[in-house]
Amino acid sequence: MTPSLKTIFAGLELRNPVIIGSSGRSSKADLNKRLEDGGAGAIVLKSLFEENIVRRTAHLTDISHASTPSAHSEQADYLQGYMRDEALREYLDLIRKSKQLCTIPIIASINCFSLGEWVEFAHEVESAGADAIELNIMSIRTAKEYHHGDFERHHIEILSAVNERTRLPVIVKIGANLTNPVALVERLYAHGAAAVVLFNRMYQPDINIERMEYTSGWVLSNESDIATPLRWCGIVSGAVPQIDIALSGGVHSGAAIVKALLAGASAVEVCSAIYRHGEEWIASALSFVGQWLEAHGYRTLLDARGLMCARDLEYAEMLERVQFLRYFENFS
């Protein structure tokens, strides 16, 4: 009997654990249909970026400010409102068209860094037919007057505000730049998060030393990037087993999916592998997962989930180990 690959993530029933992460590959309805036909279990739409609209508005108003400084504030408010409304209109259209073409869950993604009018989008996203919302809270804290815990409270405030405006499952995608992801995930669960994603991939800066300017670093992940989310997935799933976890970053093979499941993930978010290999990658990776489950005597994917998470003290010791030099004792 072929093992079942069905899973539950954020209360959604998925035919398999492969969720297409937010990217240009999920920015059009016809592309999303191709991803479904390729075998995806769910799709996170390309993010609606708060930061991009704010910066584009600032750029346009800075240009006009030179000639009409007195109108700067009024123009900024008008432009930001117009651009926000236009971006939202296009996004809602993407949700509707994707839902018309696809039968798998379609998850809206809002990439936000502040608490404000953006939370109002949640209700409109729900009305457009999305099955869930992923909040991708991407920012870092650099102020010298920073108070411990402010960054974590920021996540809770945004989640709580969005939950007040929608009945959809709300998924929070967090960064790895946290002192204690376990504590934050526990609080997110307590405040109504349906699931978490570990972790978002931040912009990677580089420097062109000839032009002496900052440039974009490498965009796509590689296989070794799985180490950090795998560690924290194992630790978080052991400490907060009530919440569903998706592992994101470094998932480039069927073996990586199995590793995520063993660490306690209910699903994985995949992006770079799709860019490199197309939607054909999905069937190949899932075939490996099915064969692995059968070879190890598991009838369902859920039978293997969390078998190597930190609930087991032996695995906890391995996951929480931070000393590194000992691994080089016999390395030459």
URKAFEN-V213000 format. One record per backbone hydrogen bond with DSSP energy under -0.5 kcal/mol. CO is the residue of the C=O (numbers start at 1). NH is the residue of the N-H. E is the energy in kcal/mol with one decimal. If there is no record, write none. Layout:
co	nh	e
CO	NH	E
CO	NH	E
//
This chain:
co	nh	e
4	301	-2.0
7	14	-3.0
9	12	-2.2
12	9	-2.4
12	14	-0.6
14	7	-2.1
17	19	-0.8
17	268	-2.9
18	41	-3.0
18	42	-1.2
19	21	-0.5
19	270	-2.8
20	44	-2.8
23	26	-1.7
24	27	-1.4
26	46	-1.5
28	32	-2.0
29	33	-1.9
30	34	-1.7
31	35	-1.9
32	36	-2.2
33	37	-2.7
34	38	-1.8
35	40	-2.3
36	39	-1.6
41	105	-0.6
42	20	-2.5
43	45	-0.6
43	107	-3.3
47	49	-0.7
48	50	-0.7
48	111	-2.1
49	53	-1.4
50	54	-2.2
51	55	-2.4
52	56	-2.6
53	57	-2.3
54	58	-2.2
55	59	-2.3
56	60	-2.2
57	61	-2.5
58	62	-2.0
59	63	-1.6
60	64	-1.7
61	65	-1.6
62	66	-0.8
63	66	-0.6
64	67	-0.9
64	68	-2.1
68	71	-1.3
69	72	-1.4
71	75	-2.8
72	76	-2.5
73	77	-2.2
74	78	-2.2
75	79	-3.2
76	80	-2.5
77	81	-2.0
78	82	-2.7
79	83	-3.1
80	84	-2.4
81	85	-2.3
82	86	-2.5
83	87	-2.5
84	88	-2.5
85	89	-2.4
86	90	-2.2
87	91	-2.0
88	92	-2.8
89	93	-1.8
90	94	-1.8
91	95	-2.1
92	96	-2.3
93	97	-2.5
94	98	-2.3
95	99	-2.4
96	100	-1.7
97	101	-1.6
98	102	-2.5
105	43	-2.1
105	107	-0.5
106	108	-0.5
106	131	-3.0
106	132	-0.8
107	45	-2.8
108	134	-3.4
109	48	-2.4
109	111	-0.6
110	112	-0.9
110	136	-2.5
111	50	-2.5
111	51	-0.5
112	138	-0.9
114	116	-0.6
116	119	-1.5
117	120	-1.8
118	121	-1.7
119	122	-1.2
120	123	-0.7
120	124	-0.9
121	125	-2.9
122	126	-2.0
123	127	-2.3
124	128	-1.7
125	129	-0.5
125	130	-1.7
126	129	-1.3
131	169	-0.6
132	108	-2.4
133	135	-0.6
133	171	-3.5
134	110	-2.6
134	136	-0.7
135	137	-1.0
135	173	-3.0
136	112	-1.2
136	138	-1.1
137	139	-0.6
140	142	-0.5
143	146	-1.3
147	150	-2.2
149	153	-2.4
150	154	-1.9
151	155	-1.3
152	156	-1.7
153	157	-2.5
154	158	-2.0
155	159	-2.5
156	160	-2.8
157	161	-2.1
158	162	-2.3
159	163	-2.6
160	164	-1.3
162	165	-1.6
163	166	-0.6
169	133	-2.4
169	171	-0.6
170	194	-2.7
170	195	-0.9
171	135	-3.5
171	173	-0.6
172	174	-0.7
172	197	-2.1
173	137	-1.4
174	199	-0.7
174	200	-2.3
176	178	-1.8
180	184	-1.6
181	185	-2.8
182	186	-2.4
183	187	-1.8
184	188	-2.8
185	189	-2.6
186	190	-2.0
187	191	-1.5
188	193	-2.7
189	192	-1.6
194	244	-0.9
195	172	-2.2
196	246	-2.2
197	174	-1.9
197	199	-0.5
198	248	-2.8
200	202	-0.7
203	205	-0.7
204	217	-4.5
206	215	-2.6
207	209	-0.9
208	212	-1.8
208	213	-1.2
213	208	-2.9
215	206	-2.5
222	225	-1.6
223	226	-1.4
224	227	-1.5
225	229	-0.7
226	230	-2.5
227	231	-2.3
228	232	-2.2
229	233	-2.4
230	234	-2.1
231	235	-1.9
232	236	-3.2
233	237	-2.4
234	238	-0.9
234	310	-2.7
235	239	-1.7
236	240	-3.4
240	243	-1.3
244	196	-2.1
245	266	-3.0
245	267	-1.3
246	198	-2.6
247	269	-2.5
250	252	-1.2
253	257	-1.4
254	258	-2.1
255	259	-2.3
256	260	-2.1
257	261	-2.3
258	262	-2.6
259	263	-1.8
260	264	-0.6
260	265	-2.7
261	264	-1.2
261	306	-3.1
262	308	-3.0
267	247	-2.0
268	19	-2.8
268	270	-0.5
269	249	-0.7
270	21	-2.7
271	274	-0.7
271	275	-1.9
272	276	-2.2
273	277	-2.5
274	278	-2.3
278	281	-1.7
279	282	-1.3
279	283	-0.6
280	284	-1.4
281	285	-2.6
282	286	-2.7
283	287	-2.1
284	288	-1.6
285	289	-1.8
286	290	-2.6
287	291	-2.4
288	292	-2.5
289	293	-2.5
290	294	-2.3
291	295	-2.5
292	296	-1.6
293	298	-2.8
294	297	-1.3
299	4	-2.3
300	303	-0.7
300	304	-0.5
301	304	-1.3
301	305	-0.9
304	307	-1.6
306	309	-1.5
309	312	-1.5
311	313	-0.5
312	316	-2.6
313	317	-2.1
314	318	-1.3
315	319	-2.7
316	320	-2.4
318	321	-0.6
324	327	-1.8
325	328	-2.0
326	329	-1.2
328	331	-1.1
//
